[in-house]
């Protein structure tokens, strides 16, 4: 495998996932969730296992956290926290402070799980009283941690993140209720390219994102919402996608990527897809994300 190809992402080889033993749709905190359309338990488990197997067959590593019985959305492991490896090799996870109380207990279980495995766990601000921050809204790309705010993450959290991690944060204001996390509208592919759905953002933020990505693969609102194709993950030159419009596939292949499809449709009923189910914990400061003493926040139009 050409894992050393220049320009390819170095992160995205190590994931934390939650086994869906208690996945249900119990409440409605995003427009996809419909209590009358419950996931099939066996099919969800089979889809999840296939995703794990596919990641491993492509050279990724998966560690599994058990699901709490009272936390049906915990399967969307991406939202538990933001993993960052410091330059000295120490692993950190910035735990999310979820917007909705229905999900807040998830991090209470994730914290000891990460701590037992050697991660330094922290909340920005204070647990339960700080600004809302949901991982899934933050991805390293280019010279910054790109952070979507609005529906879930609050603007104040950007400042906390920048200071705590000592990085540049580029904020993007999400305005589309169906793309409530950044990972539904933005997927870094390599150092120059990303899948981008401008319809998720206000005008200034959409323009800022298109400026930031030298070669964007622009998708429409409809493509983002019906195929979840931005909610994909990248392992070297492989892009694991829930489905892929022909046009998107053609561009990815032209760029030298191979598309690998994994059906996770049961999880679309809760409003998440492949990226939401997988939390990469190998983003490394100084390699994937430059450090900036004291941190810095850049907002569009500011
Ligand atoms: N039902 C979950 C919620 O609304 C879905 C989370 C999807 N995760 C993601 N990373 N986009 O919070």
Boltz pocket constraint, residues with backbone or C-beta under 6 A from the ligand:
constraints:
  - pocket:
      binder: B
      contacts: [[A, 29], [A, 30], [A, 33], [A, 73], [A, 76], [A, 78], [A, 79], [A, 103], [A, 135], [A, 136], [A, 181], [A, 183], [A, 184], [A, 270], [A, 271], [A, 272], [A, 273], [A, 275], [A, 276], [A, 277]]
      max_distance: 6.0
